[in-house]
Amino acid sequence: MDTYSDIKRKLQEICHNSTELFHIAQVLAVTGDTCDVMIGGTLKISGVRLRAAQDNAPTGILVKPTIGSYIIIADLSEGNKTSFAAIMFSQIDSITINQGNNGGLIKIKELTDKLNNLVDEVNSLKDTFNGHIHEGTGYAAFKLTITTPTSQASDVSKFKKDDYEDTKVKH
């Protein structure tokens, strides 16, 4: 061991100071961008940060854990137990990125299915149009025969989730 490690260890023995910087805690309540937790069933801590912003700015990522679930918190005060932030979550109620102004993430499978149903309907209409023949009615002088168009509408292609899925963010 080096000299600094020995000094740190001796000071901790003298002060009986805990050096644990990470704790497993149970979530008791979630309010805004903080939560209240219980460590070891005996130590209640309020105001555990759920986002990295120190100035209460509503930017970045806000992860809200499920009440009753477990999280790992980091002691940002280097053992003084005055400032904590959640860093890992066992269960999550919601994740908000940059205030959530763009709405929720899409459900890829459901969107692809809906879009492909629309494609099938458009292709069916196109087939009906391409195959439809108008024959004129009425007086012989006005009787017209319209045949199938020489250029036909082509099939609309199916959607593939790879065309619009961002695999960096999953839910």
FIMAR-685863 format. One record per residue: x, y, z of N, C-alpha, C, CB in turn; residue in three letters; residue number from 1. Coordinates in steps of 0.02 Angstrom, whole numbers, plus 32768, in hexadecimal, padded with zeros to 4 digits. Glycine has a CB too. Layout:
! residues N
+------+------+------+------+------+------+------+------+------+------+------+------+-----+-----+
:  n.x :  n.y :  n.z : ca.x : ca.y : ca.z :  c.x :  c.y :  c.z : cb.x : cb.y : cb.z :   r :   k :
+------+------+------+------+------+------+------+------+------+------+------+------+-----+-----+
:    X :    Y :    Z :    X :    Y :    Z :    X :    Y :    Z :    X :    Y :    Z : ALA : NUM :
...
+------+------+------+------+------+------+------+------+------+------+------+------+-----+-----+
END
This chain:
! residues 171
+------+------+------+------+------+------+------+------+------+------+------+------+-----+-----+
:  n.x :  n.y :  n.z : ca.x : ca.y : ca.z :  c.x :  c.y :  c.z : cb.x : cb.y : cb.z :   r :   k :
+------+------+------+------+------+------+------+------+------+------+------+------+-----+-----+
: 8029 : 7FC4 : 8000 : 8000 : 8000 : 8000 : 802B : 803E : 8000 : 7FD1 : 8000 : 803C : MET :   1 :
: 8013 : 8073 : 7FDC : 803B : 80B1 : 7FDC : 802A : 80DB : 801A : 802E : 80D9 : 7F9C : ASP :   2 :
: 804E : 810F : 8024 : 8047 : 8139 : 805F : 8002 : 815A : 8063 : 807D : 816F : 805F : THR :   3 :
: 7FE9 : 8173 : 802A : 7FA8 : 8194 : 802A : 7F70 : 8163 : 803D : 7F9A : 81B2 : 7FE6 : TYR :   4 :
: 7F73 : 8126 : 8024 : 7F40 : 80F4 : 8036 : 7F43 : 80E5 : 8080 : 7F4A : 80B4 : 800D : SER :   5 :
: 7F7F : 80E0 : 809D : 7F86 : 80D5 : 80E5 : 7F69 : 810E : 810D : 7FD0 : 80CB : 80F7 : ASP :   6 :
: 7F76 : 814B : 80F8 : 7F5C : 8186 : 811C : 7F10 : 8186 : 8119 : 7F79 : 81C8 : 80FD : ILE :   7 :
: 7EF4 : 8179 : 80DE : 7EAB : 8178 : 80D7 : 7E8D : 8143 : 8104 : 7E98 : 816C : 808E : LYS :   8 :
: 7EAA : 8107 : 8103 : 7E90 : 80D1 : 812C : 7E94 : 80E2 : 8176 : 7EB6 : 808F : 811D : ARG :   9 :
: 7ECB : 80FE : 818D : 7ED2 : 8110 : 81D4 : 7EA0 : 8146 : 81E8 : 7F1A : 8129 : 81E2 : LYS :  10 :
: 7E95 : 8178 : 81BD : 7E64 : 81AC : 81CC : 7E1E : 818F : 81D1 : 7E67 : 81E3 : 8197 : LEU :  11 :
: 7E0E : 8161 : 81A5 : 7DCC : 8142 : 81A6 : 7DC3 : 8119 : 81E6 : 7DC2 : 8115 : 8169 : GLN :  12 :
: 7DF7 : 80F8 : 81FC : 7DF3 : 80D2 : 823B : 7DE8 : 8101 : 8276 : 7E32 : 80A8 : 8245 : GLU :  13 :
: 7E0B : 8139 : 8276 : 7E06 : 8169 : 82AD : 7DC0 : 8189 : 82AE : 7E3C : 819F : 82A7 : ILE :  14 :
: 7DA8 : 819D : 8273 : 7D68 : 81C1 : 826E : 7D2D : 8193 : 8268 : 7D69 : 81F0 : 8232 : CYS :  15 :
: 7D38 : 8154 : 8261 : 7D02 : 8124 : 8256 : 7CD5 : 8139 : 821C : 7CD8 : 811A : 8296 : HIS :  16 :
: 7CF4 : 8155 : 81E8 : 7CCF : 816F : 81AF : 7CC5 : 8138 : 817B : 7CF5 : 81AB : 818F : ASN :  17 :
: 7C89 : 8132 : 8162 : 7C7A : 8102 : 812E : 7C93 : 811D : 80EB : 7C2E : 80F3 : 812B : SER :  18 :
: 7CB2 : 80F2 : 80C4 : 7CCB : 8107 : 8083 : 7CA0 : 80EC : 804A : 7D13 : 80F0 : 807A : THR :  19 :
: 7C68 : 80D0 : 805B : 7C3C : 80B6 : 8027 : 7C1E : 80F0 : 8000 : 7C04 : 808A : 8045 : GLU :  20 :
: 7C2C : 80F2 : 7FBF : 7C12 : 8127 : 7F95 : 7BD5 : 8111 : 7F6D : 7C48 : 8140 : 7F67 : LEU :  21 :
: 7BC9 : 80D0 : 7F6B : 7B90 : 80B5 : 7F46 : 7B65 : 808C : 7F76 : 7BA7 : 808A : 7F0A : PHE :  22 :
: 7B23 : 8094 : 7F6F : 7AF5 : 8071 : 7F9C : 7ABA : 8056 : 7F75 : 7ADD : 80A0 : 7FD4 : HIS :  23 :
: 7AA2 : 801C : 7F8A : 7A64 : 8001 : 7F6F : 7A2C : 801D : 7F9B : 7A64 : 7FB2 : 7F6D : ILE :  24 :
: 79FA : 803B : 7F7B : 79C5 : 805C : 7FA0 : 7981 : 804B : 7F83 : 79D0 : 80A8 : 7FA1 : ALA :  25 :
: 794F : 804A : 7FAE : 790A : 803E : 7F98 : 78E7 : 8082 : 7F90 : 78E4 : 8011 : 7FCA : GLN :  26 :
: 78C4 : 808A : 7F58 : 78A2 : 80C8 : 7F48 : 7861 : 80CE : 7F72 : 7892 : 80CD : 7EFC : VAL :  27 :
: 785B : 8104 : 7F98 : 7820 : 8111 : 7FC1 : 77EF : 8140 : 7F9F : 7835 : 812D : 8005 : LEU :  28 :
: 780A : 8173 : 7F7C : 77DF : 81A5 : 7F5B : 7806 : 81C5 : 7F23 : 77C6 : 81DB : 7F8E : ALA :  29 :
: 77E2 : 81DD : 7EF0 : 7800 : 8201 : 7EB8 : 77DA : 8242 : 7EB1 : 77FE : 81D7 : 7E75 : VAL :  30 :
: 77FF : 8279 : 7EB2 : 77E1 : 82BC : 7EAB : 780C : 82E5 : 7E7C : 77DB : 82DF : 7EF1 : THR :  31 :
: 77EF : 82F8 : 7E42 : 7815 : 8320 : 7E12 : 7852 : 82FA : 7DFA : 782A : 8362 : 7E31 : GLY :  32 :
: 788D : 8318 : 7E03 : 78CA : 82F8 : 7DEC : 78F6 : 82DF : 7E27 : 78F2 : 8328 : 7DC2 : ASP :  33 :
: 78D4 : 82CF : 7E5F : 78F7 : 82B0 : 7E98 : 78CC : 8277 : 7EB4 : 7906 : 82E4 : 7ECF : THR :  34 :
: 78EC : 824F : 7EDE : 78C6 : 821A : 7F00 : 78DF : 8213 : 7F48 : 78CC : 81D7 : 7EDA : CYS :  35 :
: 78B6 : 81F3 : 7F71 : 78C8 : 81E2 : 7FB6 : 78D4 : 8198 : 7FB8 : 7890 : 81F8 : 7FE9 : ASP :  36 :
: 7908 : 8183 : 7FDC : 791B : 813C : 7FDE : 792A : 8126 : 8026 : 7957 : 812F : 7FB1 : VAL :  37 :
: 792C : 80E5 : 802E : 793E : 80C7 : 806E : 797A : 8099 : 8061 : 7902 : 809F : 808F : MET :  38 :
: 79AF : 80A3 : 8088 : 79EA : 8078 : 8083 : 79EB : 8049 : 80BE : 7A2D : 80A2 : 8080 : ILE :  39 :
: 79ED : 8008 : 80B0 : 79F3 : 7FD7 : 80E5 : 79B9 : 7FD5 : 8116 : 7A30 : 7FE2 : 810B : GLY :  40 :
: 7981 : 7FF2 : 8104 : 7947 : 7FF1 : 8130 : 794B : 8021 : 816A : 793C : 7FAD : 8149 : GLY :  41 :
: 7982 : 8048 : 816F : 798A : 8074 : 81A9 : 7999 : 80BD : 8197 : 79C1 : 805A : 81D4 : THR :  42 :
: 79B9 : 80C9 : 815F : 79CF : 810D : 814E : 79A5 : 8128 : 8115 : 7A1A : 810E : 813C : LEU :  43 :
: 797A : 815B : 8124 : 7951 : 817A : 80F1 : 7977 : 81B6 : 80D5 : 790C : 818F : 810D : LYS :  44 :
: 7979 : 81BA : 8092 : 799B : 81F2 : 8071 : 7969 : 8212 : 8041 : 79DB : 81DB : 804A : ILE :  45 :
: 7962 : 8254 : 8047 : 7935 : 827A : 801B : 795D : 82A1 : 7FE8 : 7908 : 82A9 : 8044 : SER :  46 :
: 793D : 82AF : 7FB0 : 795D : 82DA : 7F7E : 7993 : 82B9 : 7F54 : 797B : 8314 : 7FA0 : GLY :  47 :
: 798E : 8278 : 7F49 : 79BE : 8256 : 7F1E : 79B0 : 826B : 7ED6 : 79BA : 8207 : 7F26 : VAL :  48 :
: 79E2 : 8286 : 7EB4 : 79D9 : 829F : 7E70 : 79CB : 8267 : 7E3E : 7A18 : 82C6 : 7E5A : ARG :  49 :
: 799D : 8275 : 7E11 : 798C : 8246 : 7DDC : 79A5 : 825D : 7D98 : 7941 : 823A : 7DDA : LEU :  50 :
: 79C2 : 8297 : 7D95 : 79E1 : 82B0 : 7D57 : 7A24 : 82D0 : 7D69 : 79B2 : 82E4 : 7D32 : ARG :  51 :
: 7A4F : 82D7 : 7D39 : 7A93 : 82EE : 7D46 : 7A98 : 833A : 7D52 : 7AC0 : 82DC : 7D0D : ALA :  52 :
: 7A68 : 8360 : 7D3A : 7A6C : 83A9 : 7D3F : 7A70 : 83C0 : 7D88 : 7A2F : 83C9 : 7D1D : ALA :  53 :
: 7AA1 : 83EA : 7D96 : 7AA9 : 8404 : 7DDA : 7A81 : 8443 : 7DE5 : 7AF3 : 8411 : 7DE8 : GLN :  54 :
: 7A6F : 8466 : 7DAF : 7A4D : 84A6 : 7DB5 : 7A01 : 849F : 7DAD : 7A68 : 84D6 : 7D82 : ASP :  55 :
: 79E7 : 8463 : 7DB5 : 79A0 : 8454 : 7DAE : 7985 : 8463 : 7D68 : 7978 : 847D : 7DE0 : ASN :  56 :
: 79B2 : 8468 : 7D37 : 799C : 8472 : 7CF2 : 7979 : 8433 : 7CDA : 79D8 : 8484 : 7CC3 : ALA :  57 :
: 7940 : 843B : 7CB8 : 7919 : 8400 : 7CA2 : 7934 : 83E4 : 7C60 : 78D0 : 8412 : 7C9A : PRO :  58 :
: 7975 : 83D8 : 7C5B : 7993 : 83BE : 7C1F : 79B2 : 8379 : 7C2E : 79C9 : 83EE : 7C03 : THR :  59 :
: 79CC : 835A : 7BFB : 79EC : 8319 : 7C04 : 79B9 : 82E2 : 7C0B : 7A19 : 831B : 7C41 : GLY :  60 :
: 79CB : 82AF : 7C30 : 79A1 : 8273 : 7C38 : 7987 : 826F : 7C80 : 79C7 : 8233 : 7C26 : ILE :  61 :
: 7946 : 8268 : 7C86 : 7926 : 8261 : 7CC8 : 7909 : 821A : 7CCB : 78EF : 8298 : 7CD4 : LEU :  62 :
: 7923 : 81F2 : 7CF9 : 790C : 81AD : 7D01 : 78E6 : 81AA : 7D44 : 7947 : 817A : 7D00 : VAL :  63 :
: 78A6 : 8197 : 7D40 : 787D : 8193 : 7D7D : 7873 : 8149 : 7D8E : 7837 : 81B7 : 7D73 : LYS :  64 :
: 788E : 8134 : 7DC9 : 7888 : 80EF : 7DDD : 7842 : 80E0 : 7DFA : 78BD : 80DE : 7E11 : PRO :  65 :
: 7831 : 80A0 : 7DFA : 77F2 : 8089 : 7E16 : 77F7 : 8089 : 7E62 : 77E1 : 8041 : 7DFC : THR :  66 :
: 77C4 : 80A3 : 7E84 : 77C3 : 80A3 : 7ECD : 77C5 : 805B : 7EE5 : 7784 : 80C8 : 7EE9 : ILE :  67 :
: 77F0 : 804D : 7F15 : 77F9 : 800A : 7F30 : 7832 : 7FE4 : 7F0E : 77B9 : 7FE3 : 7F28 : GLY :  68 :
: 7849 : 7FFD : 7ED4 : 7880 : 7FDC : 7EB2 : 78C3 : 7FF0 : 7ED2 : 7880 : 7FEE : 7E66 : SER :  69 :
: 78F8 : 7FD2 : 7EB9 : 793B : 7FDF : 7ED4 : 7964 : 8005 : 7EA1 : 795E : 7F9E : 7EE8 : TYR :  70 :
: 798D : 8033 : 7EBB : 79BB : 8059 : 7E91 : 79FF : 8058 : 7EB2 : 79A1 : 80A2 : 7E85 : ILE :  71 :
: 7A32 : 8067 : 7E8B : 7A74 : 8071 : 7EA7 : 7A80 : 80BC : 7EA5 : 7AAD : 804A : 7E80 : ILE :  72 :
: 7A93 : 80D7 : 7EDF : 7AA1 : 811F : 7EE3 : 7AEB : 8129 : 7EF1 : 7A75 : 8140 : 7F1A : ILE :  73 :
: 7B04 : 8162 : 7ED7 : 7B4A : 8175 : 7EE3 : 7B4B : 81B0 : 7F12 : 7B6E : 8185 : 7E9F : ALA :  74 :
: 7B78 : 81AD : 7F42 : 7B82 : 81E5 : 7F70 : 7BB0 : 8217 : 7F4E : 7B9F : 81CC : 7FB6 : ASP :  75 :
: 7B93 : 824F : 7F36 : 7BBA : 8281 : 7F12 : 7BE3 : 82AD : 7F42 : 7B8C : 82AC : 7EE9 : LEU :  76 :
: 7BD7 : 82A7 : 7F82 : 7BFB : 82CF : 7FB3 : 7C37 : 82AA : 7FD0 : 7BCC : 82E4 : 7FEC : SER :  77 :
: 7C4C : 8276 : 7FAE : 7C89 : 8250 : 7FC0 : 7C86 : 8234 : 8007 : 7CC6 : 827B : 7FB8 : GLU :  78 :
: 7C4E : 8218 : 801A : 7C48 : 81F8 : 805B : 7C26 : 8222 : 8090 : 7C8A : 81E5 : 8073 : GLY :  79 :
: 7C19 : 8261 : 8082 : 7BF9 : 828D : 80B3 : 7BAD : 8283 : 80B6 : 7C08 : 82D5 : 80A3 : ASN :  80 :
: 7B92 : 825E : 8087 : 7B4A : 824E : 8083 : 7B1E : 828C : 8082 : 7B37 : 8223 : 80BE : LYS :  81 :
: 7B33 : 82BE : 805A : 7B0B : 82FB : 8053 : 7AEF : 8305 : 800D : 7B35 : 8336 : 8066 : THR :  82 :
: 7B07 : 82E0 : 7FDC : 7AEF : 82E8 : 7F97 : 7AF3 : 82A4 : 7F74 : 7B19 : 831D : 7F71 : SER :  83 :
: 7AB9 : 828D : 7F5A : 7AB6 : 824C : 7F3A : 7A96 : 8250 : 7EF5 : 7A8E : 821B : 7F66 : PHE :  84 :
: 7AA8 : 8221 : 7ECA : 7A89 : 821C : 7E88 : 7A7D : 81D2 : 7E79 : 7AB6 : 823C : 7E51 : ALA :  85 :
: 7A44 : 81C3 : 7E5B : 7A34 : 817F : 7E46 : 7A5C : 816F : 7E07 : 79E7 : 8176 : 7E3A : ALA :  86 :
: 7A7A : 8134 : 7E05 : 7AA3 : 8123 : 7DCA : 7A8C : 80E2 : 7DA8 : 7AEB : 811D : 7DDE : ILE :  87 :
: 7A67 : 80B8 : 7DCB : 7A4D : 807A : 7DAD : 7A08 : 806C : 7DCA : 7A7D : 803E : 7DBA : MET :  88 :
: 79DE : 804B : 7DA1 : 7998 : 8042 : 7DB3 : 7982 : 7FFA : 7DA7 : 796C : 8072 : 7D8C : PHE :  89 :
: 795C : 7FDE : 7DD6 : 7941 : 7F9A : 7DCB : 7900 : 7F9C : 7DA6 : 7938 : 7F76 : 7E0E : SER :  90 :
: 78D8 : 7FD0 : 7DB0 : 7898 : 7FD9 : 7D8C : 788E : 8024 : 7D7F : 785C : 7FBC : 7DB6 : GLN :  91 :
: 7874 : 8032 : 7D43 : 786D : 8078 : 7D2E : 7824 : 8085 : 7D1B : 789C : 8088 : 7CF3 : ILE :  92 :
: 7809 : 80BD : 7D34 : 77C6 : 80D2 : 7D20 : 77C8 : 80FB : 7CE0 : 77A5 : 80FB : 7D58 : ASP :  93 :
: 77FA : 8128 : 7CDA : 77FE : 8151 : 7C9E : 7845 : 816A : 7C93 : 77CD : 818C : 7CA1 : SER :  94 :
: 7854 : 8179 : 7C54 : 7893 : 8199 : 7C41 : 7880 : 81D4 : 7C15 : 78C4 : 8167 : 7C1B : ILE :  95 :
: 7899 : 820F : 7C27 : 788C : 824B : 7BFF : 78CE : 8267 : 7BE8 : 7864 : 8280 : 7C29 : THR :  96 :
: 78D3 : 8272 : 7BA6 : 7910 : 828C : 7B89 : 7903 : 82D4 : 7B72 : 7928 : 8260 : 7B4D : ILE :  97 :
: 792C : 8303 : 7B8A : 7926 : 834A : 7B78 : 78DE : 8364 : 7B7B : 7942 : 8354 : 7B32 : ASN :  98 :
: 78BF : 835C : 7BB3 : 787C : 8374 : 7BC4 : 7844 : 834E : 7BA0 : 7877 : 83BD : 7BB3 : GLN :  99 :
: 7853 : 831F : 7B75 : 7820 : 82F7 : 7B54 : 77F6 : 831C : 7B22 : 77F4 : 82DA : 7B87 : GLY : 100 :
: 780F : 8353 : 7B06 : 77E8 : 837C : 7AD8 : 77D7 : 8358 : 7A97 : 780E : 83BB : 7AC8 : ASN : 101 :
: 77FB : 8323 : 7A86 : 77EC : 82FF : 7A48 : 77BB : 82C6 : 7A52 : 782C : 82E4 : 7A2B : ASN : 102 :
: 779F : 82C0 : 7A8D : 776F : 828B : 7A9A : 7792 : 8249 : 7AAA : 7740 : 8281 : 7A5E : GLY : 103 :
: 776A : 8213 : 7AAA : 7785 : 81D2 : 7ABB : 77A8 : 81B1 : 7A81 : 774E : 81A5 : 7AD5 : GLY : 104 :
: 77CE : 817E : 7A90 : 77EE : 8157 : 7A5C : 77B9 : 812E : 7A38 : 7825 : 8129 : 7A79 : LEU : 105 :
: 77C5 : 8120 : 79F9 : 7794 : 80F9 : 79D4 : 779B : 80AF : 79E4 : 779B : 8104 : 7988 : ILE : 106 :
: 7764 : 808B : 79DB : 7765 : 8042 : 79E1 : 776F : 8028 : 799A : 7723 : 8026 : 7A02 : LYS : 107 :
: 77AB : 8012 : 798B : 77C0 : 8001 : 7947 : 7791 : 7FCD : 7927 : 7806 : 7FE7 : 7947 : ILE : 108 :
: 7783 : 7F97 : 7949 : 775A : 7F61 : 792B : 7715 : 7F7B : 7919 : 7755 : 7F25 : 795A : LYS : 109 :
: 76F4 : 7F9D : 7949 : 76B1 : 7FB6 : 793D : 76AF : 7FE9 : 7904 : 7695 : 7FD5 : 797D : GLU : 110 :
: 76E1 : 8016 : 7901 : 76E3 : 8047 : 78CC : 76ED : 8025 : 7888 : 771C : 8079 : 78D9 : LEU : 111 :
: 771B : 7FF5 : 7885 : 7728 : 7FD1 : 7847 : 76E9 : 7FAD : 782F : 7762 : 7FA0 : 784F : THR : 112 :
: 76C6 : 7F8C : 785D : 7688 : 7F68 : 784C : 7654 : 7F98 : 7830 : 766C : 7F43 : 7889 : ASP : 113 :
: 764A : 7FD2 : 7851 : 7619 : 8003 : 783A : 762B : 801E : 77F5 : 7611 : 803C : 786C : LYS : 114 :
: 766A : 802E : 77EC : 7680 : 8049 : 77AB : 7678 : 8015 : 7774 : 76C9 : 8060 : 77AF : LEU : 115 :
: 7688 : 7FD7 : 7782 : 7681 : 7FA3 : 774F : 7638 : 7F93 : 7741 : 76A6 : 7F64 : 7765 : ASN : 116 :
: 760B : 7F9A : 7771 : 75C3 : 7F94 : 7763 : 75AD : 7FCB : 7733 : 759A : 7F97 : 77A4 : ASN : 117 :
: 75C7 : 8007 : 773D : 75B8 : 803E : 7710 : 75D3 : 8030 : 76CA : 75D6 : 8080 : 772C : LEU : 118 :
: 760F : 8016 : 76C5 : 762C : 8003 : 7684 : 7600 : 7FD0 : 7661 : 7673 : 7FE6 : 768D : VAL : 119 :
: 75E7 : 7F9E : 7686 : 75BB : 7F6C : 7668 : 757C : 7F8B : 764C : 75A9 : 7F36 : 769C : ASP : 120 :
: 755F : 7FBB : 7672 : 7522 : 7FDD : 765B : 7530 : 8006 : 761C : 7505 : 8009 : 7692 : GLU : 121 :
: 7568 : 802A : 761B : 7579 : 8053 : 75E0 : 7585 : 8025 : 75A4 : 75B9 : 807E : 75EF : VAL : 122 :
: 75A8 : 7FEE : 75AE : 75B5 : 7FBF : 7577 : 7573 : 7FA1 : 755D : 75E4 : 7F87 : 758D : ASN : 123 :
: 7544 : 7F94 : 7589 : 7503 : 7F79 : 7574 : 74DE : 7FAD : 754A : 74D9 : 7F65 : 75B2 : SER : 124 :
: 74DF : 7FEC : 7560 : 74C0 : 8022 : 7538 : 74E2 : 8029 : 74F5 : 74C2 : 8064 : 755F : LEU : 125 :
: 7524 : 8024 : 74F4 : 754A : 8029 : 74B6 : 7538 : 7FF0 : 7487 : 7595 : 8028 : 74C4 : LYS : 126 :
: 7531 : 7FB4 : 74A0 : 751E : 7F7B : 7477 : 74D8 : 7F85 : 7459 : 7520 : 7F39 : 749F : ASP : 127 :
: 74AA : 7F9E : 7483 : 7467 : 7FAC : 746B : 7468 : 7FE1 : 7434 : 7439 : 7FC2 : 74A5 : THR : 128 :
: 748F : 8015 : 743E : 7495 : 804A : 740C : 74B3 : 8030 : 73CB : 74C0 : 8084 : 7427 : PHE : 129 :
: 74EA : 800A : 73D1 : 750C : 7FF0 : 7395 : 74E0 : 7FBF : 736E : 754E : 7FCE : 73A9 : ASN : 130 :
: 74B6 : 7F9B : 7390 : 748E : 7F68 : 736E : 7448 : 7F80 : 735A : 7487 : 7F2D : 739A : GLY : 131 :
: 7437 : 7FBC : 736C : 73F4 : 7FD6 : 735F : 73EE : 7FEF : 7317 : 73E2 : 800E : 7391 : HIS : 132 :
: 73B9 : 7FDB : 72F5 : 73AD : 7FF1 : 72B1 : 736B : 8015 : 72AF : 73AE : 7FB5 : 727F : ILE : 133 :
: 736A : 8051 : 7293 : 732D : 8077 : 728A : 7313 : 806B : 7244 : 7339 : 80C2 : 7298 : HIS : 134 :
: 72D5 : 805A : 723F : 72B6 : 8057 : 71FE : 727F : 808B : 71FE : 729A : 800F : 71EF : GLU : 135 :
: 727E : 80B2 : 71C9 : 724C : 80E7 : 71C5 : 7206 : 80CB : 71BE : 725C : 8114 : 718A : GLY : 136 :
: 71D5 : 80F0 : 71D4 : 718F : 80DC : 71CF : 7169 : 8115 : 71AE : 7171 : 80CC : 7215 : THR : 137 :
: 712C : 810A : 719C : 7103 : 813E : 717F : 70FF : 813A : 7134 : 711D : 8182 : 7194 : GLY : 138 :
: 70F3 : 8171 : 7115 : 70EA : 8173 : 70CD : 7128 : 815B : 70A9 : 70D8 : 81BA : 70B7 : TYR : 139 :
: 7120 : 813D : 7073 : 7157 : 8121 : 704C : 718A : 8155 : 7039 : 713C : 80FF : 700D : ALA : 140 :
: 7173 : 8193 : 702C : 71A1 : 81C8 : 7018 : 71D0 : 81DB : 7051 : 717A : 8206 : 7000 : ALA : 141 :
: 71B7 : 81D3 : 708D : 71DF : 81E4 : 70C7 : 7201 : 81A9 : 70E9 : 71B5 : 8208 : 70F9 : PHE : 142 :
: 71F6 : 816F : 70CB : 7210 : 8133 : 70EA : 725C : 8131 : 70E3 : 71F0 : 80F4 : 70CB : LYS : 143 :
: 727E : 812B : 711A : 72C7 : 8128 : 711B : 72DD : 80E8 : 713C : 72E5 : 8165 : 713F : LEU : 144 :
: 7313 : 80CF : 7127 : 7330 : 8096 : 7148 : 7375 : 80AB : 7160 : 7334 : 8058 : 7119 : THR : 145 :
: 737E : 80A7 : 71A1 : 73BF : 80B8 : 71BE : 73DE : 8077 : 71D4 : 73B9 : 80EB : 71FA : ILE : 146 :
: 7419 : 806B : 71BE : 743B : 802D : 71CF : 746B : 8037 : 7209 : 7460 : 8011 : 7191 : THR : 147 :
: 748A : 8002 : 721C : 74BB : 8003 : 7253 : 74F3 : 8034 : 7241 : 74D7 : 7FBD : 7260 : THR : 148 :
: 7508 : 805D : 7270 : 753E : 808D : 7262 : 757D : 8069 : 724B : 754D : 80B8 : 729F : PRO : 149 :
: 75A4 : 808C : 7220 : 75E2 : 806E : 7207 : 7618 : 806F : 723D : 75FB : 8092 : 71C8 : THR : 150 :
: 7617 : 80A0 : 7269 : 7647 : 809F : 72A0 : 7620 : 8093 : 72E1 : 7671 : 80E1 : 72A4 : SER : 151 :
: 7637 : 8062 : 7306 : 7613 : 8050 : 7343 : 763B : 8065 : 7380 : 7605 : 8004 : 7344 : GLN : 152 :
: 7616 : 8073 : 73B6 : 7637 : 8084 : 73F5 : 765C : 8047 : 740F : 7604 : 809F : 7429 : ALA : 153 :
: 7698 : 8051 : 7428 : 76BE : 8019 : 7442 : 76AE : 800E : 748C : 770A : 8024 : 7439 : SER : 154 :
: 76C1 : 7FD4 : 74A5 : 76B4 : 7FC3 : 74EB : 76D9 : 7FF3 : 751A : 76C8 : 7F7B : 74FA : ASP : 155 :
: 76B9 : 8001 : 7551 : 76D9 : 8028 : 7586 : 7701 : 7FF7 : 75B0 : 76A5 : 8050 : 75B2 : VAL : 156 :
: 7740 : 800A : 75BF : 776B : 7FDB : 75E3 : 775A : 7FD8 : 762D : 77B5 : 7FEE : 75DA : SER : 157 :
: 7767 : 7FA0 : 764C : 775B : 7F95 : 7694 : 778E : 7FBC : 76BD : 775F : 7F4A : 76A5 : LYS : 158 :
: 777B : 7FCD : 76F9 : 77A8 : 7FEE : 7727 : 77D2 : 7FBB : 774B : 7780 : 8019 : 775A : PHE : 159 :
: 7810 : 7FCE : 775B : 783D : 7FA5 : 7783 : 7852 : 7FCF : 77BF : 787B : 7F8C : 7759 : LYS : 160 :
: 7850 : 7FB2 : 77F9 : 7860 : 7FD9 : 7835 : 78A7 : 7FF4 : 7832 : 7858 : 7FAE : 7873 : LYS : 161 :
: 78D4 : 7FD3 : 780E : 7919 : 7FEB : 7809 : 791C : 802F : 77E7 : 7943 : 7FB9 : 77E2 : ASP : 162 :
: 78E8 : 8041 : 77C1 : 78E7 : 8082 : 779F : 78DF : 80BC : 77D0 : 78AF : 8083 : 776C : ASP : 163 :
: 78C2 : 80B0 : 780B : 78B4 : 80E7 : 7839 : 78C1 : 80D7 : 7882 : 786D : 80FC : 7831 : TYR : 164 :
: 78DF : 809E : 7891 : 78ED : 808C : 78D6 : 7932 : 80A3 : 78EB : 78E5 : 8041 : 78E1 : GLU : 165 :
: 7936 : 80C5 : 7923 : 7976 : 80D8 : 7941 : 7984 : 80A5 : 7978 : 7976 : 8121 : 795C : ASP : 166 :
: 79B3 : 8078 : 796D : 79BF : 8042 : 799D : 79EA : 8058 : 79D8 : 79E1 : 8008 : 797A : THR : 167 :
: 79FF : 8098 : 79DA : 7A26 : 80B0 : 7A13 : 79FC : 80BB : 7A51 : 7A4A : 80F0 : 7A00 : LYS : 168 :
: 79BA : 80C7 : 7A47 : 798D : 80D0 : 7A80 : 7957 : 809B : 7A79 : 796D : 8119 : 7A81 : VAL : 169 :
: 7952 : 8070 : 7AAC : 7920 : 803A : 7AAA : 78F5 : 803E : 7AE8 : 7943 : 7FF5 : 7AA6 : LYS : 170 :
: 78B8 : 8023 : 7AE2 : 788B : 8020 : 7B1C : 7862 : 7FE2 : 7B18 : 785D : 805F : 7B20 : HIS : 171 :
+------+------+------+------+------+------+------+------+------+------+------+------+-----+-----+
END
